[in-house]
Amino acid sequence: MSRSRRKTPILGITTAASEANDKARWHRAYRRAERQRLRASPESLPASHRDYSDPWSMDKDGKRYWGKACGSRWMRK
């Protein structure tokens, strides 16, 4: 993997290393709400996962195309 490089310079906007904690938190909330919905009325439609997650409120705040401004350091995997 020492020669592995990114093909396109699309990186997270902030310097957060991972969104794992944010993703775990909203998945947990979504699963809990779905269990409650199934207990109350099994025939009802499931809620959208978008009601429980917002990529802009997570640590990385989404991604951005950096183009030529991206140095070779950031193109390493």
C-alpha positions in Angstrom: 0.0 0.0 0.0 3.0 2.3 0.0 2.3 3.3 -3.6 -1.5 3.8 -3.0 -2.7 7.2 -4.0 -6.1 9.0 -4.2 -7.4 9.5 -7.7 -9.4 12.6 -7.0 -8.7 15.3 -4.4 -12.0 15.1 -2.5 -11.3 15.5 1.3 -13.2 16.2 4.4 -13.6 19.9 5.2 -12.3 19.8 8.8 -9.4 18.0 10.3 -11.5 15.4 12.2 -10.0 12.0 11.9 -13.2 10.0 11.8 -17.0 10.3 11.9 -17.4 6.9 13.6 -18.8 8.3 16.8 -21.3 10.5 15.0 -22.4 7.6 12.8 -22.8 5.2 15.7 -24.9 7.8 17.6 -27.4 8.4 14.8 -27.6 4.7 13.9 -28.4 4.0 17.5 -31.1 6.6 17.6 -32.6 5.4 14.3 -32.7 1.7 15.4 -34.3 2.7 18.7 -37.0 4.7 17.0 -37.7 1.9 14.5 -38.0 -0.7 17.4 -40.5 1.6 19.1 -42.5 2.2 15.8 -42.6 -1.6 15.2 -43.9 -2.3 18.7 -46.6 0.5 18.4 -47.8 -0.2 14.9 -46.1 -2.9 12.8 -48.0 -1.9 9.6 -46.8 1.7 9.6 -44.1 3.0 7.1 -40.6 3.4 8.4 -39.2 6.8 9.0 -36.4 8.2 6.8 -32.9 7.9 8.1 -32.5 11.5 7.1 -34.7 12.5 10.1 -31.9 11.2 12.4 -28.7 12.1 10.6 -27.4 15.4 9.2 -24.0 15.2 7.5 -23.4 18.9 8.2 -23.7 18.5 12.0 -21.1 15.7 12.1 -17.4 16.3 12.8 -16.3 16.4 9.2 -19.0 18.7 7.8 -19.1 16.9 4.5 -16.5 16.8 1.7 -15.1 19.3 -0.8 -13.2 19.0 -4.1 -9.8 20.7 -3.6 -8.4 20.6 -7.2 -4.8 21.9 -7.6 -4.8 23.4 -4.1 -4.5 19.9 -2.6 -0.9 19.0 -1.9 0.7 15.6 -2.4 0.6 14.9 1.3 -3.2 14.8 1.2 -3.3 12.6 -1.8 -1.7 9.7 0.1 -4.0 7.0 1.5 
